[in-house]
Amino acid sequence: MKWSAALIKLVLGVIIAIALLVTGSVALALIFINRSSTPPPKPIFANDSAAVKKQAKASPSSTAAKSKLAAKPTSEPVSSPSPASASSTNKVRVTWEQGLSIRTEPSLEAERIGSIDYNQEAIVLEKSQDQKWERIRLEDRELEGWIKAGNTEPVKTE
């Protein structure tokens, strides 16, 4: 009788321990999946318009703020880019700690096609006429697009 009671306690203890480990592992996995699936907040630049800064501070699920920004035209038109000469093509490194969004056009409303991380290098192909945007090409993959100017520094080649 004593052996059977001890055996039942042992089996029950092992089953409870396994159940706790599985439950904890599933909960931890769900937390990591949830955090990694949420995109980071959009970076705010010093030269962004007040409407963009206000939208970034509002909650991402706020449709009123999104529709207000979409209905309001930008205060300054984006000028067409001026091609850079082959001699002025240079290598730069990102200095913005959160990294930068790469866009299809030199505009905050343009589609985001990728990103470039902090300290990552790229080649500047041209600058917009207003000097607020740079068209870059990433070296490690064949991605070209526009980033906000002023968030990079030239890489010294020796």
N, C-alpha and C positions, 0 to 999 in steps of 0.2 A: 504494500500500500504506500509506503514511504517513497519507494523508487518511482512509482507511477506519478505521484503528485509532483515530485521534483522534476521528472521528465516533462510533464505538462507545463510547469512553470518555465522551464528552459526553452521549450519550443515556442511558447507564447511570448516570452521575452525576445527571442530572435525574430519572430514575425513582427512584433511592434517596432523593434529597432530598424528592420528593413523598411517598414512602412514609413517611419520618420525620415530615413535617409532618402527614399524615393520622393516623398512629398517636399522635402527641403530642396532637393536637386531640381525638381520641376519648377518650384517657385523661383529659385535663383536663375534658372534658364529663362523663364518668362521676363524677369526683370532685365536681364541683359539684352534679350531680343527687343523689348520695348524701348530701351535706351538707344540701341544701335539703329533702330528703324526711324527714329525721330530726327529730322534734319537739324543741323545747328542753326542758331539765329543768324539772320542776314547781317553782314557787317555794315556799320554806319560809317561813312567817310566824312571828313571835315568839310568837304565842298559839296555835299549832298544838299538838295533843297529841303526846306522845312517840312514840306508835305511827305517826303520820303522818310525823314527822321520820325515824324509823327506816326506814320504807318508802321515803322519798325518797332516803336514802343508799344503800339496797340497789340492786342492778342491776335495770333495768326488766324483764329477762327472767326474773327470779327468781319463779317461780310459788309457791314456798313462802311468801315474804314477803307476796305478794298474798293467798293463801288465809288466812294467819294474821290479816291485817288485816281481811279480810272476815268472818271468823268472830268476831272480837272486837267487841262492841258499843261504841259511843262512850261515853265516860265521862259526858258530859252531854247530855241530850236537847235537841234544837233546838226552841226555843219558836216558837209561831206568830207571824207578823209582826203588828205593830200598824201600821195605816195612818197615814201622816203627814198632817197637815192641809195644806190647799192653801197656807197661808202659810209653812210650814216647808220646802216644796219648794225645793231650792237646787242650784246648779251647783257641781260639784267637779272637781278635776284629779287624775289618778293620780300618786302620788309614788313608787310602787314601781318601781325601774329595770327589772325584767324584765317589767313589765306584769302584768295580773291576768286570771284565768279568770272567765268569766261562766257562772253555773250556773242550772239551772231552779228549784232550791230552796235555802234557806239552810242548806246542809250540804256537807261535803267529799265525801260519797258521791254527791251529786246529779250528774246528767248535765251535762257541760260543753257549752254551746251556742255559745260564742264567746270572744273575748278583747278586752281593752282595753289599748292600748299606754301606755307611760310618757308623761306630759304630755298625754294625751288628755283631753278634757273630757266630762262626762256630767251628767245630771240625776238627783239622788237623789229617788226617789219615796216611799220609806219605809224604816224601819229595823226589824230584828227586835226583839222584846221584850228579848232579852238584849244588844242593842246591838252584837253581833259581826258582823252582816251588814247590807248595804245593798242595797236593790233599786234598780237604776238603769235609765235609758234613754239609749242613745247618740243623739247629735244627728244624726250624719251618716247613720245608717240606723235603721230602726225595730226595734231589738233591745232587749228588756228582759230583765233577769235579775238574779241576786244575786252580789255580790262581797264579799270579806272587808272588814270595816270597819277603819279605822285606816291604810289605805294611800292615802288621798286627803286633799286639803286644799281648803277652800272657795275658790272663785274670786271675787275681789272685783269686783263690777259697779259701774261708775261712771256 
